[in-house]
């Protein structure tokens, strides 16, 4: 009888162990892909850490310095021009596009000798706040377009040998249009090239009178197209 009870107990133990199937746990290798389930369908979405981190980074304020030649639409010499700009992000439209406010203070100057050895000089300042729409490009590149309205101021000088010197100044509304591309050298420093920069204004050209004779400054202080290059720093 004890033998029968022992065999019966052993049979129950084997049966219970067979009824519970062993569990196998597996861990899928990291492949850089993220599984998604939408509407009952399974798919994979590739993620690139560098691009994702750059797309999610919030735009930051920046300051830049640029310089380049300005070509008058009418007669006059080529101007050297310098621009100091402050940029303030306003709205991030999506992962690629950002709307910013750009406050550029620029200056330019020219000197030219004309008829009767008359010498014309001009010094210009313009403050034209602008709206900037920027878009992220491939890698570290980005593209932008500017448009704004502000003030343009010019100070003229005119000298005619034997007759003397004259000074004049004028101020008018200014319209600025620009487009370019930028490259992020590091987290804070960047370089940019602006092959299109147009300046239009309502300020009149300097006109000087000596007796019954009138002379124009002839310095190309009208509308101009510039090509600019510079560097920026963000914080």
ChimeraX attribute file (.defattr): number of C-alpha atoms within 10 A of each C-alpha:
attribute: neighborCount
match mode: 1-to-1
recipient: residues
	/A:1	5
	/A:2	7
	/A:3	7
	/A:4	9
	/A:5	10
	/A:6	10
	/A:7	10
	/A:8	11
	/A:9	10
	/A:10	11
	/A:11	11
	/A:12	10
	/A:13	10
	/A:14	10
	/A:15	10
	/A:16	9
	/A:17	10
	/A:18	9
	/A:19	8
	/A:20	8
	/A:21	7
	/A:22	8
	/A:23	6
	/A:24	5
	/A:25	5
	/A:26	6
	/A:27	5
	/A:28	5
	/A:29	6
	/A:30	7
	/A:31	8
	/A:32	12
	/A:33	12
	/A:34	11
	/A:35	10
	/A:36	11
	/A:37	9
	/A:38	7
	/A:39	5
	/A:40	7
	/A:41	7
	/A:42	9
	/A:43	11
	/A:44	11
	/A:45	9
	/A:46	10
	/A:47	12
	/A:48	9
	/A:49	10
	/A:50	9
	/A:51	12
	/A:52	11
	/A:53	10
	/A:54	14
	/A:55	15
	/A:56	11
	/A:57	9
	/A:58	11
	/A:59	17
	/A:60	14
	/A:61	15
	/A:62	18
	/A:63	17
	/A:64	19
	/A:65	20
	/A:66	20
	/A:67	20
	/A:68	18
	/A:69	17
	/A:70	24
	/A:71	21
	/A:72	20
	/A:73	12
	/A:74	13
	/A:75	12
	/A:76	17
	/A:77	17
	/A:78	17
	/A:79	22
	/A:80	15
	/A:81	20
	/A:82	20
	/A:83	20
	/A:84	16
	/A:85	17
	/A:86	18
	/A:87	21
	/A:88	17
	/A:89	18
	/A:90	15
	/A:91	13
	/A:92	15
	/A:93	11
	/A:94	10
	/A:95	14
	/A:96	14
	/A:97	17
	/A:98	19
	/A:99	19
	/A:100	21
	/A:101	20
	/A:102	22
	/A:103	19
	/A:104	22
	/A:105	16
	/A:106	19
	/A:107	20
	/A:108	20
	/A:109	22
	/A:110	20
	/A:111	20
	/A:112	17
	/A:113	16
	/A:114	14
	/A:115	8
	/A:116	8
	/A:117	11
	/A:118	17
	/A:119	19
	/A:120	23
	/A:121	19
	/A:122	25
	/A:123	17
	/A:124	19
	/A:125	19
	/A:126	24
	/A:127	22
	/A:128	22
	/A:129	22
	/A:130	22
	/A:131	21
	/A:132	23
	/A:133	20
	/A:134	21
	/A:135	18
	/A:136	18
	/A:137	13
	/A:138	7
	/A:139	11
	/A:140	14
	/A:141	16
	/A:142	18
	/A:143	18
	/A:144	18
	/A:145	19
	/A:146	19
	/A:147	19
	/A:148	20
	/A:149	18
	/A:150	17
	/A:151	17
	/A:152	23
	/A:153	20
	/A:154	22
	/A:155	17
	/A:156	24
	/A:157	19
	/A:158	25
	/A:159	18
	/A:160	18
	/A:161	10
	/A:162	6
	/A:163	10
	/A:164	9
	/A:165	15
	/A:166	15
	/A:167	14
	/A:168	15
	/A:169	17
	/A:170	15
	/A:171	17
	/A:172	15
	/A:173	16
	/A:174	20
	/A:175	21
	/A:176	20
	/A:177	18
	/A:178	21
	/A:179	18
	/A:180	19
	/A:181	19
	/A:182	22
	/A:183	18
	/A:184	17
	/A:185	13
	/A:186	10
	/A:187	9
	/A:188	12
	/A:189	15
	/A:190	19
	/A:191	19
	/A:192	21
	/A:193	17
	/A:194	21
	/A:195	16
	/A:196	14
	/A:197	19
	/A:198	19
	/A:199	21
	/A:200	18
	/A:201	21
	/A:202	16
	/A:203	18
	/A:204	14
	/A:205	20
	/A:206	23
	/A:207	17
	/A:208	19
	/A:209	11
	/A:210	12
	/A:211	7
	/A:212	5
	/A:213	7
	/A:214	9
	/A:215	16
	/A:216	14
	/A:217	25
	/A:218	24
	/A:219	27
	/A:220	23
	/A:221	29
	/A:222	19
	/A:223	17
	/A:224	19
	/A:225	18
	/A:226	22
	/A:227	19
	/A:228	22
	/A:229	20
	/A:230	18
	/A:231	18
	/A:232	22
	/A:233	18
	/A:234	15
	/A:235	10
